[in-house]
Amino acid sequence: MDEIKSKSIDELKEELKDMGEAAYRAKQIFEWLHVKLVSDFDDMSNISAALRQKLRENYVMTTLKIVRVQESKIDSTKKFLFETYDGNYIESVWMQYHHGNSVCVSSQIGCRMGCRFCASTLDGLQRSLSPAEILEQIYEITRYTKERVSNVVVMGMGEPMDNYDNVVKFVKLLTCPEGLNISQRSVTVSTCGIVPRMKQFADEGLQVTLALSLHAPNDEKRRELMPIAQSFSVAECLEACDYYFETTGRRVSFEYALVSGVNDNDREAEELSALLKGHNGHVNLIPVNPIKERDFTRSDKSRIFAFQNKLEKNGINVTIRREMGKDIDGACGQLRRRHNEEGPGVQS
């Protein structure tokens, strides 16, 4: 059956019409799903029992089960492990900032991109998530924390551009005025650099931020870290970023995970500065989260600051990502992998 939470208001109107129901019911149902965040058709108190029965017969109500919640002792960051309907696991992170609450969501169960420093990709891709399953991560966290989410980043498990249609629909549902109505400018979607999808995304008419996982200033180094670089060069990725800016007016965020002795020396900072000069974007330096399956280690603080200073002196807009929840399973996919290894009987 279809997932009702993946339906737009217009889709619901058409399908309700086919059921012989009034079109205005679509807005009521949509509000129950995306504003009041109900998880059962019977909670829709202003919907008749007969219509609720029709909904049960035609749709499934997507839910996620909270399996673990890890809370940082350093800050208020919470990492959630959810179980999907088919017994798979995904991760999401809730973070508090002065400008509001932010949630990082997953778009796939696992990942097939193979980035060398990422735990999400170690077991490959199981499947992509539906729009409803991506939304439900935010809804379940909202129910748990009882606080509104104001910012969303699609940077969890998976490659969003490898689940393109579902991610685009998720963004439209998330930012729909009749739903949670989160500003599109408060949504960031990341990609490791699937160039055709980046250009297609630019043409969607959205105002979200696009984040490119760059992580190296040249093709040779990038191919060592990211298999996708075999398919798309740095120059092609930057051309797609320029197209995104020209089409949407939105600056691109260049994500750069600093790995000690791999991509963090002064020469690479100079090369990165020259590469990005003239491109409308912002560099986000990320101290890499080590994973036990790889021998990568994060750059020390002095090296991170030296890299930042080199970029700034060369006129590049740069910040160091604030580390949140670093005392819990920090690397994306790490909590899921540990849970799978330990088995369902172990709780955090």
N, C-alpha and C positions, 0 to 999 in steps of 0.2 A: 504493500500500500504506500501511497504518497505520504511524505512528511509534511504535516500542515504548517509547521514553523518555517519551512522553506518557501512558502507561498507568499507572493506579494498581495496587496489588497486587491489589485485589479484581477489577478488570477483567482483569488477567492470569490470575487463578485461573479465572474463568469461561471465558476464551478457551482456556486450556490444557485445561480440562475438555472443551470441544468438540473438541479435538484428540486426546482420549483419554489425556491426560497427568495425572499426579498433581498435586493442588493445591499441595503443598509446593514444587514446582518454581518457583512464582511468586515466593516469597520469595528463593530462590537467584538467580533471574534479576534481580530488582529490586536485590539487593545488588551484583551485578556491574555493573549500569548506574549506580546512584546512590551507591554507597559506594566501590567499586573503580574506577569511572569507566572501564570498558573502552570501546573504540570499534570493536570487531570481535567478532562472535559466536564466532569461533574462540578468543578469549581466555577463554571461560567453561569453565574446565578441568574442573569437576565436573558439567558438563552433557553428556549423551551426544551423539555425533556425529549420531545420527538426529534428536534434538530440536533440535540447532543447525541442522540442515538445514531442519526445519519452520519454525523462527523466521525463517530467511533467506527462505523462500518466502512468509511471511505478513506480515513486517514490514520496515521500513527502519530502519537504524541512523543516526539523525541525527548529523551531524558538522558542524563549522565549520572553515574553513581560515584560519589566521592569515596575513594579508597584510602587515600592518605592526605594529610595536610602537614607540611613542615613549616614551622614558623621560626623566623630568624630571631635570635636573642640580641642581635646587634641593632636591628631596626624592625619595622613592622611587616616586612616582606613575608608573604605566604606563598608557598609552592604547593600546587594541587595536583594530585594524580587522580584522574578520572577513568572509570571503566565504561566502555561503550557497550551497546546492546549485544554485540557479537563477541564479547570477552577480550577485546583489545584494550590497550591503555594509552592515554595521552596526558600531556602535561600542560599546565597553565600557571602563570605567575601573577600575583596581585602585589602592586607596589604603591606606596603612599608618597606623594611629592607635595610640595607647598602649593602647586598649581592644581592639584586634584589627584584622584585615584586612577592608576593606570593598570591595564591588564594586558599581558602578553599571551596570545593564543596560538595554538597549533592549527595547522591546516591539513596535515596528513598524519597517518599512523606510520611512523618511521619516515624514511626518506631514501631516494635512490641517487642523490647527487654526489655522494661519496666524499664530501669535504673532509680533509684529513684530521681536522681538529674538533670535529663534531661527533658527539655520542649518538645523536638521532639517527645517523646513517649507518651505524655499525651492523645492524641486522636487516638492512634494506628496507624497502617499502612494502607495507602490508596492504594499505588501500588509502584512498583520499577520503577526507571528511566532507559530509554534506554541508550546505549552508546552515541548516538547523543545528548540526553538531558543533560547528564553530561558534554560532551564537550562544548555544547552551552553556559553553564554558563561561561566558560572561554572565549569563543569567544565574547559573548555579553559584558562582562566586558572589554575585550581588545578594542572593538569598542568604548565603553563609555569613557575609560580612555586614549585611544590612546597610551598606553604603553604596552611593551612586558611583558608577564608573564614568569618567569623563574623557579618558584617553585610551585608545586601543592600538596595540602594535601586533601585526601578524608576523612574528619573528620566532615563534615556537617551533615545535617539530614540523618538519616538512618544508618543501619548496612551494610557496604560494602560486608561482607562475606555472607549476606542474599540475595545479588543481585550479586552473584559470577560471572556468565558468562558475564554479561553486564559490570561489573567493570573491569574484565580482558581485555575485548575487548577495553574498553575506554582507559586503560593504553597503550595498543599496538598502538592504533590510535594516542594518544597524543604524544607518543615518536617516532613515525614513522619518519624516515629521510626525507621522501617526504612531511611531514606535518609540524606541529609546531616544531618538532624535539627537544622537551624538554628532557633533559637527564633523564633516568630512575632513576639515583641516586638523582635526584631532586624531586622525587615523593614519597609521603608517603601515605600508605593505613592503616587505623586503623581497629581494630576489638575488640569487647567486649569479644572474646574468644570462637569462634566456631571452636573447635580443628580440626575436619576433614578437614575443608576448609583451615585452616592455613597451614596444611601439604600439601594439594593440591596446594596451592598458592606457596609454596616453590619449587614445581616441575615444575612450569610454565617457568622457565628459565629467569625470570625477575631479574633486579637489583634494585628494589625499596626498600624503607625502610618499614618494617612492624612495626606497633605500637600496642601494647597490652594495652587496657584499664584495668589496674590492680586494682587500687583504694583501695586495702586492702591487708594486709600481710598474711591473713589466710582465710580459707573457710567460717568460721562462720561469720566474719565481711563482707566478700564479698557477701554472700547470702543476708545480710540485704540491701545492696546497689544495687545489680545486680541479677535479676532473672536467668540470664544465668548460674550463679554459681551453680544453682541446677543441671545443666546438665553436667558441666565440672569443675573439681576441679582445684585449683591453680597449683597443681603438674602436671596435664595433660596439662594445658596452657603453663607452663614453658618447659615441654618436647617438645611441638610443637615449641616453640620459639628456643630451642636448635637445633631442626631439621632444622628450617629455617636458622639459622646461619651456620650450618654445610653444608647445601646444596647450599646456595647462597654466603656465606662469608660476608653477611650484618648483622651488629649488629641490634638488636631489640631495639625499644624505649618502655620503660615501663611508661605508662601514669598514674599519681597518683593525682587525684583531692582531695585537702585537704579540709575537711569539719570540721568545728569547733566542738570539743567535740565528734566527731564520729570516725575519723581515723588518728588524727594528734598528738597523745601524744608521749612521749619519748619511751615508751614501744613498741609502734607500729613501731617507727623508727628503734629500735633495731631489732625487729622481721623481718622487711622488709630487713634490712641489711643482716641478716643471711639467709633469703630466697633467695636473689639474688646473694650472694657470689658465684663466680665461673661461673656465667652465663654471656655470652657476650652481654651486653646491656647497656642502658643508661636510667637513671630515669629522667623523666620530671615532675616536681612538678607543679601542676596547681591550683591556688587559685580559688575555685569553684565559678561560677556565680550563685547567688541566683535566684530562680524563685518563684513567689508569691504563686504557688500551693503547695509548700513544705516549711517546716520550717527549712531547712538546711541554715546555714550561713557559709561564708568563714572564714578560720582561719585568725587571725590578723598577721601582718607582723612579730612580734617577734616570734610567734609560727612557722611560715613558715621558718624563718631563722634558728630557733633552730632545726627543723626537717631536714633541709638541712645540717646543721653542723654535726648532729649525723650521717647521712649517709656518709658524706665525711670522718669523722674520722674513719669510719669502712671500708673505701676503696671503696665506691660505687661512680661511676661516676654519677653526678647529676647536674641538672640546674633547675632554676625556670623559668617557661615560662613567657616571657615578655608579659605584659598585653597590648593588642591593642584594641582601641576603647571602653574602658570601660564605657564611658559616653553614649553609644548607647545600644540598646537591645543586651546585650552581650551573654546571654545564647543561645545555639543553639536551634532553633525552636521558640524562644520567639517572634521575629518580625512577623513570620507567624501566630502565635496564636493570637497576638494582632490584626493583620489585620483581621483575621476571626471574632474576637469578635466585632470589631468596624464597620465592613462592608466596601465595596469597595469605598464608597464615601469619606473616610477619607484619606488624604495624609500626608506624612511626609516631 
